[in-house]
Amino acid sequence: MSPPPALPDTAVCEQARLSRDARFDGLFFTAVRTTGIYCRPVCPAPAPKAANVVYYPNAAAAEAAGFRPCLRCRPELAPSDGHWHRGDDIVARALALIEQGALNEAPLADLAQRLHIGERQLRRLFVERLGAAPVGVHGTRRLLFAKQLLTETALPITGVALAAGFNSVRRFNAVFQDAYRMPPRDLRKAPRESTGDALTLRLGYRPPYDLPAMLDFLRGRALPGIEVVDETAYTRVIGDADAPGWLRVDAWPGTRGDAAPAALRLQLHGCPPSRLQDAVQRVRRMFDLDADPGTIAAHLGHDARLAPLLRKRPGLRLPSGWDGFEIAVRAVIGQQVSVAAARTLTVRLSQRFGTPLPETFAAQGFAHLFPTPEQLVDADFDGLGLIGSRIATIRGIAAALGDGRVDFDRARTLDDFVARWVALPGIGPWTAQYIALRALGHPDAFPAEDLVLQKTLPGDGARMTAKALHAHADAWRPWRGYAVFHLWREASASMPARTAPSTRPRARATRSPSP
């Protein structure tokens, strides 16, 4: 994946700033020399003189130059630049690890080692492409997250510090004061009413966004007792046996007759501060909030078969899963069976082995957690309806996750990830690519062995071979995953209602023989 321009042309930035063009929100930031503040291009404040403006590709670059975020347009709410949040590029993988907290306690050298690159080279790549060093990107990210928590929630400052990755409130106060020239408490000019263990956060995205299609896909695969999906929201249990909680995701509502912002509303219940960043990043990945649909459509739209599908569903995103192991188990159970049959079998498994939840969760429709690898590695699957080879594969995955043969490490390239997974008995290319698509949200994952893809792409009733499909899809890189979901959605929509619900394509798998 070749790097995109770090910053739009100055004339483009100037026009977008003056017109407050939402298409450029998050693609650059406007810094004003006379005030020392940087803003989003959609900031409602009066436009400063062009002579006083400096443009930066991201918030970290602006802060590295000594500017502080605007309190009015709130840069922490800007949609992410999708170029750098996905895929196999070194900067993209490094950003994914930083978002997971890789630099919270470990030094930059450890991050570079995980990426198999020198520390100096990693720093150079960040400065060249993002305008800030990795440590600066990390620092800006956690301070902006803290700023959002301070602005939108009643979480105590000690909790905000912990959620943002600071082990010391004193250190948090000092860093915040130094960067933003105000103590954290000053962002709370008016006391906020506590809502118990509930937190509500706004998660921005770059429109268009097809939330109904996302919920439609998730609803067809929802596991009773763990997930509840209706026409407007996704709800699920999160956490572990020691600290269970739950979340709800829906569209951010408009206020006072105004149109709703381009954002989802995330409500978290019972999520400890130390897990807030992880929960937010999981939801962002699960709902594919960091994608740039314009860039993806411009690339895939060159294909005559995909162009009308992109026009029909411009806001279609990649629906990932909350937990990698859960997706892997679902993928194995779903080999060569329909979505409905796979869900039935997965529900039986989760009901038998998942840790029961307290009665207080029943009101939300939750009964248990999804089983962990430790719970399934030696579990008795008799009576669930799973064939022996599937049972062996699930146990094998649980064991391999335990000893490190496979993982969901965002530092890995797609090829490395797939190679590790297909080395396990019972895991073929389809399953490995499907796991990459739905567990990692990898934008270029491509299960070419999928029967639906092979039949849907030609569009004339013919069926392509996996080899021919691979060859045709090479021009779709690095966004093949989006093509997959457009084709699956098209196949699902064309199925008669009596044979298949609109929520699913019938994806099939070709398994590799067990070694």
C-alpha positions in Angstrom: 0.0 0.0 0.0 1.6 3.2 -1.1 1.4 6.1 1.3 -1.2 8.8 0.4 -0.2 12.5 0.5 0.3 13.6 4.1 -1.6 16.8 3.6 -4.0 18.1 0.9 -2.8 20.9 -1.3 -2.7 24.2 0.5 -5.3 25.8 -1.8 -7.6 22.8 -1.2 -7.1 23.2 2.6 -7.9 26.9 2.4 -11.1 26.4 0.4 -12.2 23.6 2.7 -11.5 25.7 5.8 -13.4 28.7 4.5 -16.4 26.6 3.4 -16.3 24.4 6.5 -16.3 21.3 4.1 -17.1 18.3 6.3 -15.5 16.0 3.7 -12.1 17.2 4.9 -12.8 16.8 8.6 -10.0 14.8 10.1 -7.9 15.0 6.9 -6.1 18.1 8.1 -6.2 20.6 11.0 -6.0 24.3 11.0 -3.6 26.0 13.4 -3.7 29.7 14.2 -0.4 31.4 15.0 -2.0 34.3 16.9 -4.0 32.2 19.3 -1.9 29.0 19.6 -5.0 26.9 18.9 -5.6 24.2 16.3 -9.1 23.4 14.9 -11.0 21.1 12.7 -11.8 22.5 9.2 -15.5 22.5 10.3 -14.9 24.7 13.3 -17.8 27.2 13.7 -15.6 30.0 15.0 -15.0 33.0 12.7 -12.4 32.1 10.1 -8.9 33.6 10.9 -6.8 35.4 8.3 -5.0 33.1 5.9 -1.7 34.7 6.8 -2.1 33.5 10.4 -3.0 29.9 9.4 -0.8 26.8 9.3 -2.1 23.4 8.2 -1.2 20.1 9.8 -2.0 16.5 8.7 -3.2 15.4 12.1 -3.6 16.5 15.7 -0.3 15.1 16.8 1.6 17.2 14.3 -0.2 20.3 15.4 0.5 19.6 19.1 4.1 18.8 18.3 4.4 22.3 16.9 3.1 23.7 20.2 -0.6 24.3 19.4 -3.4 23.2 21.7 -6.9 21.9 20.8 -9.9 24.1 20.3 -12.5 23.8 23.0 -15.3 24.7 20.6 -14.9 22.3 17.6 -13.2 19.6 19.8 -10.5 17.9 17.6 -10.9 14.7 19.6 -14.2 14.2 17.8 -12.8 14.4 14.3 -13.1 11.2 12.2 -9.8 9.4 11.8 -7.8 9.5 8.6 -8.5 6.0 7.3 -5.3 5.8 5.3 -3.3 5.2 8.4 -5.5 3.0 10.6 -5.7 -0.1 8.5 -3.8 -2.7 6.5 -0.2 -3.9 6.3 1.7 -0.7 6.0 4.2 -0.3 8.9 2.8 3.0 10.0 -0.8 1.5 9.9 0.3 -1.5 12.1 2.2 0.7 14.4 -0.8 3.0 14.9 -3.0 0.0 15.6 -0.6 -1.1 18.3 -0.4 2.4 19.8 -4.2 2.5 19.9 -4.1 -0.8 21.9 -1.8 0.9 24.4 1.6 -0.5 23.2 3.4 2.7 24.5 1.5 3.1 27.7 4.3 1.4 29.7 6.7 -0.1 27.1 9.4 1.9 25.3 9.4 2.7 21.6 12.2 0.1 21.1 9.7 -2.7 22.0 7.2 -1.4 19.5 9.8 -1.3 16.8 10.9 -4.8 17.6 7.3 -6.1 17.3 7.2 -4.6 13.8 10.7 -6.0 12.9 12.0 -2.5 12.1 14.6 -0.3 13.7 13.6 2.3 16.2 15.2 5.1 14.2 13.5 4.0 11.0 10.1 3.8 12.7 10.5 7.3 14.1 11.6 8.6 10.6 8.5 7.0 8.9 6.2 8.6 11.4 7.7 12.1 11.1 7.7 11.8 7.2 4.1 10.6 6.9 2.4 11.9 10.0 4.4 14.9 11.0 5.0 13.7 14.5 7.1 10.9 16.2 5.4 7.8 17.6 5.7 9.0 21.1 4.0 12.3 20.1 1.2 10.5 18.4 0.7 8.4 21.5 0.8 11.4 23.8 -1.7 13.3 21.7 -4.0 10.4 21.5 -4.3 9.8 25.2 -4.7 13.4 26.0 -7.5 13.9 23.5 -9.2 10.8 24.9 -8.8 12.3 28.4 -10.3 15.6 27.1 -13.3 13.7 25.7 -13.9 11.9 29.0 -13.6 15.2 30.9 -16.0 16.9 28.5 -18.6 14.2 28.0 -18.7 12.2 31.3 -18.8 12.6 35.0 -15.9 10.1 35.5 -13.7 11.3 38.3 -10.3 12.8 37.3 -8.6 9.8 38.9 -10.6 7.5 36.6 -9.9 9.7 33.6 -6.2 9.5 34.2 -6.3 5.7 34.5 -8.4 5.4 31.4 -6.0 7.6 29.4 -3.1 5.3 30.4 -1.6 7.3 33.2 -0.5 5.5 36.4 -0.3 8.7 38.4 -2.9 11.5 38.7 -0.1 13.9 39.5 1.7 12.9 36.3 -1.6 13.3 34.3 -2.3 16.7 35.7 1.2 17.9 34.9 1.2 16.6 31.3 -2.3 18.0 30.7 -1.4 21.4 32.1 1.8 21.5 30.1 0.1 20.6 26.8 -3.2 22.5 27.1 -2.2 25.3 29.5 -5.0 24.5 31.9 -5.6 21.9 34.6 -8.0 19.0 33.7 -10.6 20.3 36.2 -11.1 23.5 34.2 -12.8 21.5 31.4 -15.6 20.9 33.9 -16.9 24.4 34.4 -20.3 23.0 35.4 -20.7 19.8 37.5 -22.0 16.8 35.6 -24.7 14.6 37.0 -23.5 11.1 37.7 -25.2 8.3 35.8 -23.8 5.5 38.0 -21.6 3.1 36.2 -22.8 4.3 32.7 -20.6 6.4 30.4 -21.8 7.9 27.1 -19.2 8.7 24.4 -19.5 10.1 20.9 -17.6 8.1 18.2 -17.2 10.0 15.0 -16.9 8.6 11.5 -16.5 9.9 7.9 -19.9 9.7 6.1 -21.6 8.1 4.4 -22.3 5.4 6.9 -24.9 2.6 6.5 -25.8 1.8 10.1 -28.9 -0.2 9.1 -26.8 -2.5 6.9 -24.3 -3.0 9.7 -27.0 -3.8 12.2 -28.7 -6.1 9.7 -25.5 -8.1 9.3 -24.9 -8.3 13.1 -28.5 -9.2 13.8 -28.4 -12.3 11.6 -25.5 -13.6 13.6 -26.4 -12.4 17.1 -26.0 -14.9 19.9 -28.9 -14.9 22.4 -27.7 -14.4 25.9 -24.7 -12.5 24.7 -26.0 -10.0 22.1 -29.2 -8.2 21.4 -29.6 -6.5 18.0 -32.7 -4.6 17.0 -33.5 -2.2 14.1 -31.7 0.7 15.8 -29.0 -0.6 18.2 -26.4 -3.2 19.0 -26.1 -4.4 22.6 -23.8 -7.0 24.1 -22.1 -8.2 27.3 -18.4 -7.4 27.7 -15.7 -7.9 30.3 -14.9 -11.1 32.1 -16.2 -13.2 35.0 -14.5 -10.8 37.5 -15.8 -7.6 36.0 -18.7 -8.1 33.5 -20.4 -5.2 31.9 -22.3 -4.3 28.8 -22.5 -1.8 26.0 -25.0 -0.3 23.6 -24.2 1.3 20.2 -26.7 3.3 18.2 -26.8 6.5 16.1 -26.0 9.8 17.9 -29.3 11.7 18.1 -29.8 15.2 16.8 -30.8 17.9 19.3 -33.2 20.8 19.1 -34.2 20.1 15.6 -30.6 19.9 14.3 -29.4 17.0 12.2 -27.5 14.4 14.1 -23.7 14.6 13.8 -21.8 11.9 11.9 -21.2 9.8 14.9 -22.4 6.8 16.8 -23.4 6.8 20.5 -21.5 4.4 22.7 -23.0 3.7 26.1 -20.8 1.7 28.5 -22.1 0.1 31.7 -19.8 -1.4 34.3 -16.6 -0.9 32.3 -13.6 -0.2 34.6 -11.6 2.9 33.6 -8.6 0.8 32.9 -10.5 -0.9 30.1 -12.2 2.1 28.5 -9.7 2.7 25.8 -9.7 -0.9 24.8 -13.5 -0.9 24.7 -13.7 2.2 22.5 -11.1 0.8 20.1 -12.9 -2.5 19.8 -16.2 -0.7 19.0 -14.4 1.5 16.5 -13.0 -1.6 14.8 -16.2 -3.6 15.1 -18.2 -0.8 13.4 -15.4 0.2 11.0 -15.5 3.8 12.1 -12.0 4.7 10.8 -12.7 3.9 7.1 -12.6 6.5 4.4 -15.4 5.5 2.1 -14.5 8.1 -0.6 -11.0 6.7 -1.0 -12.3 3.1 -1.0 -15.0 3.8 -3.6 -12.6 5.7 -5.8 -10.3 2.7 -5.9 -12.9 -0.1 -6.2 -15.1 1.9 -8.6 -12.8 1.2 -11.5 -14.2 -2.3 -11.6 -17.3 -2.5 -13.8 -18.9 -5.1 -11.6 -18.3 -3.2 -8.3 -19.1 0.3 -9.5 -22.9 -0.1 -9.4 -22.7 -1.9 -6.0 -20.7 1.0 -4.6 -23.3 3.5 -5.9 -26.1 1.5 -4.4 -24.6 1.1 -1.0 -22.0 3.9 -0.5 -21.9 3.6 3.3 -21.3 -0.1 3.5 -18.6 -0.9 6.0 -16.7 -4.0 7.3 -18.6 -5.5 10.3 -16.0 -7.0 12.6 -16.5 -8.8 15.9 -16.0 -7.9 19.5 -13.6 -10.8 20.4 -11.1 -12.6 18.1 -11.6 -16.0 19.7 -15.3 -15.7 19.5 -15.1 -15.0 15.7 -12.6 -17.9 15.2 -15.0 -20.3 16.9 -17.9 -19.0 14.8 -15.8 -19.3 11.6 -15.0 -23.0 12.3 -18.6 -23.9 13.2 -19.7 -22.0 10.1 -17.6 -24.1 7.7 -19.9 -25.5 5.0 -23.1 -24.7 6.8 -25.6 -21.9 6.6 -25.4 -18.8 8.9 -28.6 -19.9 10.7 -27.3 -23.4 11.4 -23.9 -22.0 12.5 -25.6 -19.6 14.9 -27.7 -22.4 16.4 -24.6 -24.5 17.1 -22.7 -21.6 18.5 -25.5 -20.7 20.8 -25.5 -24.2 22.2 -21.8 -24.0 22.8 -21.9 -20.6 24.5 -24.8 -21.6 26.7 -23.1 -24.8 27.9 -19.6 -23.4 28.5 -20.0 -19.6 29.0 -19.7 -18.2 32.5 -23.2 -17.4 33.8 -23.9 -13.7 34.6 -25.5 -12.2 37.7 -29.3 -11.9 37.6 -29.0 -8.2 37.2 -28.0 -8.7 33.6 -31.2 -10.6 32.7 -33.1 -7.3 32.2 -30.9 -6.5 29.3 -31.2 -9.9 27.8 -27.8 -11.3 28.9 -27.3 -14.7 30.5 -23.6 -15.6 30.1 -20.2 -14.6 28.6 -18.8 -16.3 25.6 -16.4 -19.1 26.6 -12.7 -18.4 26.8 -10.0 -20.6 25.2 -9.2 -22.1 28.6 -12.8 -23.2 29.0 -12.9 -24.9 25.6 -9.4 -26.5 25.3 -10.5 -29.7 27.1 -14.3 -29.2 27.1 -16.8 -32.1 26.6 -18.7 -31.2 23.4 -20.9 -34.3 23.4 -24.5 -33.6 22.5 -24.0 -30.2 20.9 -24.4 -31.5 17.4 -20.8 -30.6 16.3 -18.9 -33.2 14.2 -15.6 -34.6 15.5 -13.4 -32.6 13.1 -15.0 -29.3 14.2 -14.5 -30.2 17.8 -10.9 -31.0 17.2 -10.3 -27.7 15.4 -11.9 -25.6 18.1 -9.8 -27.4 20.8 -6.8 -26.9 18.6 -7.4 -23.2 18.3 -7.8 -22.8 22.0 -4.5 -24.7 22.6 -2.7 -22.7 19.9 -3.8 -19.4 21.4 -2.6 -20.6 24.8 0.9 -21.5 23.5 1.3 -18.6 21.1 1.2 -20.4 17.8 -1.6 -18.1 16.7 -2.9 -14.8 18.0 -4.7 -11.6 17.0 -1.6 -9.4 17.1 -2.2 -6.3 15.0 1.6 -6.1 14.3 1.3 -9.0 11.9 0.8 -8.6 8.1 -2.1 -10.4 6.5 0.1 -13.0 4.9 1.8 -13.8 8.3 -1.5 -14.0 10.1 -3.0 -16.3 7.5 0.1 -18.6 7.3 0.0 -19.1 11.1 -3.7 -20.0 11.1 -3.6 -22.4 8.1 -0.9 -24.3 9.8 -3.5 -25.5 12.4 -5.4 -28.7 11.6 -8.9 -28.0 10.2 -8.1 -24.4 9.2 -8.1 -23.7 5.5 -7.6 -20.5 3.5 -11.3 -19.5 3.7 -11.4 -19.8 7.4 -8.1 -18.0 8.0 -9.1 -15.1 5.7 -12.6 -14.9 7.2 -11.0 -14.6 10.7 -8.7 -11.9 9.4 -11.7 -10.1 7.9 -14.0 -10.3 10.9 -11.6 -10.5 13.9 -9.0 -8.0 12.7 -11.2 -6.0 10.4 -8.4 -6.3 7.9 -9.4 -4.3 4.8 -7.6 -6.6 2.3 -8.6 -10.0 3.7 -10.1 -12.0 0.8 -11.6 -15.5 1.2 -11.4 -16.5 -2.5 -12.6 -20.0 -1.8 -16.0 -18.6 -0.9 -18.8 -20.1 -3.0 -20.9 -17.0 -2.9 -18.1 -14.7 -4.1 -17.3 -17.2 -6.9 -20.9 -17.1 -8.1 -21.8 -13.5 -7.5 -18.8 -11.7 -9.1 -19.6 -12.9 -12.7 -23.2 -11.8 -12.4 -24.3 -14.1 -15.2 -24.9 -17.4 -13.4 -21.4 -18.7 -14.0 -19.0 -19.7 -11.3 -15.4 -18.6 -11.1 -12.6 -20.7 -9.7 -10.7 -19.5 -6.7 -7.6 -18.9 -8.8 -9.5 -16.8 -11.3 -11.2 -14.9 -8.5 -7.8 -14.2 -6.9 -6.5 -12.9 -10.2 -9.5 -10.7 -10.8 -9.4 -9.2 -7.3 -5.7 -8.3 -7.4 -6.6 -4.9 -8.8 -8.8 -4.3 -5.7 -5.9 -4.3 -3.3 -5.6 -3.0 -0.6 -9.5 -2.9 -0.2 -10.5 -6.4 -1.2 -12.4 -6.9 2.1 -14.8 -4.1 1.1 -15.5 -5.8 -2.2 -16.2 -9.0 -0.4 -19.0 -7.4 1.7 -20.5 -5.6 -1.3 -20.7 -8.9 -3.2 -22.1 -10.7 -0.1 -24.6 -8.0 0.4 -25.7 -8.1 -3.2 -26.0 -11.9 -3.1 -28.1 -11.7 0.1 -30.4 -9.1 -1.4 -31.0 -11.2 -4.5 -32.0 -14.3 -2.6 -35.8 -15.0 -2.3 -37.1 -14.3 1.1 -38.4 -17.8 1.6 -34.9 -19.3 1.1 -32.7 -16.9 3.1 -33.2 -13.9 5.3 -31.9 -10.6 4.0 -29.3 -10.5 6.8 -27.0 -13.1 5.3 -25.3 -14.5 2.3 -24.7 -18.2 2.5 -20.9 -18.3 2.8 -19.3 -21.7 2.4 -15.8 -22.8 3.3 -13.4 -25.1 1.6 -11.3 -26.7 4.3 -7.7 -27.7 3.9 -7.0 -31.3 4.8 -5.7 -31.8 8.3 -1.9 -32.3 8.3 
